[in-house]
């Protein structure tokens, strides 16, 4: 038995890009999403604007959803889980469990793309001294996205408008103590974008970003980093924040200003933790279920990287986007399309084989 | 008249990835390269190892060349220039001028992918105080790649083995004075990779990297940056280098150590300038000839970025890799495949139209 179909697991930006690309080039694709809705993290976490240019996230992601939903070659199942995979490249049999009580369903496919993305680092882990679960005014970038999306940024503790807001970078990244030595790549850009949005929403606020290195690579440098400083007066301080403590009804942020070479203590109304990326539970689960190699952090290993950035160690199974590690949206979209071309090649190899 | 073919302009990693992807999904592709050989910058500039993992560049790039050359759907023309393009998406007519005296040739195609890449910033521009054209022991990252590739790193001035070597980051990047406000994205990673290769080649050398921010994003952090410091003892100094002067038969490097907050002067045997990316002459020329929008730096503008990272403002014309701006190899390969899926969609739209 065999199939002329590609299956994409995960309906976020990477999976949507992959599914669109498979159907765009004329191959049947099934997109399987465990949640009840498509769109992935930007939709689930209610992102405000996209990094770097700040276009509203929801309509942009909706366009990606429409491009898949409208394509007659693409089939979409939400609320559906992958339960098992057997077989080899060109002839996999997949078992799915969908909504309702009709029981598991099996189907054939030639190749699989894992697009199960990332989850945010939990800033409440024991090594973290920032009081995320103790102080309501300590929030994450994702919490702030949701507030910015609603157009209402307040201190969760008392509903007041915050005057002094700071970002703490590299929470859960570049940190051997917690086992995440890698850099999460996007947090510098996202913090800067959110800082600009804050300054636009609350023109009287003062906004600080405490960083180790500002990783504003490529055009993020000129598109966000320069304007954030020059037009929006975001204050970047090279420094390490060691702890956050309550002081009166505010928060005392303690650390070291590494440029000035001295300790610093600053009062803040709102502290935003720039939490890093970790493999999503779905990425860990699918890697294990499908039997593909993970790196020491649990992301799927692109064993042929950099020139083969989407292949796994199992033939016919590809991965894309943040299932492979920290990735921005642009990376993720291209990576999805890249995996699509490799998966479609498996379908074609099969039909060439059948014809001979 | 119309065509079921995609044309890719440029035979470096981006163009090779694009051409491979087009043919992998079953569509005819013509790859046009102005030079006499494929492989682009990594081959022309004789790269040693690929960033981040240091695999030898030439055999890796050769695999990409073979994947295209061996595909019956792919046709390759080297030594060939694009002279003009007329028509619209689905029905372009391209004029090529190839080797020999047979005169220009026209052919039809449905879509075009521009993969003309980048050129290195010229560190001899008048604003640059590093003496690249004055002192033979001031070289660029590309010059060093060629030396590492030959396995022989010496001071060009006297053929001696260098003992003290430094990298100066952000030469031609993040610099408003020269008009390049963007970050060139890869130079931190490449410098770190080269620094490790230097320490392996010359175990008695001392290697310094002077940087503004180390942009070791994603896995570059754990794959290069940590080992460079901990295993290879590369010395990273946050500082700005303002000038390079001769002193005896060595070079005096002057600047400010921004962490220590004091001026510094260090003697070096070899100074490596981490020169940034600019649009290649081919990128400027093709953008102009094909009539696609360029950004203020001359790179091709991906007007729908980040969620459409490869579309230009002209329908049916896509761009990929460093023709769009600073990109690492992994970005470039995925971006090439991404452009391929969009270009193939133009071919399919056409055949769907013809069938109806």
Interface residues (C-beta under 8 A of the other chain):
Chain A: X13 X17 X21 X24 X25 X26 X27 X50 X51 X52 X53 X60 X61 X63 X64 X174 X181 X182 X183 X184 X185 X213 X214 X215 X216 X217 X218 X219 X220 X221 X222 X226 X258 X259 X260 X261 X305 X306 X307 X308 X309 X310 X325 X326 X327 X328 X329 X330 X331 X333 X334 X335 X337 X338 X340 X341 X342 X344 X345 X348
Chain B: X13 X17 X21 X24 X25 X26 X27 X50 X51 X52 X53 X60 X61 X63 X64 X173 X174 X181 X182 X183 X184 X185 X213 X214 X215 X216 X217 X218 X219 X220 X221 X222 X226 X258 X259 X260 X261 X305 X306 X307 X308 X309 X310 X325 X326 X327 X328 X329 X330 X331 X333 X334 X335 X337 X338 X340 X341 X342 X344 X345 X348
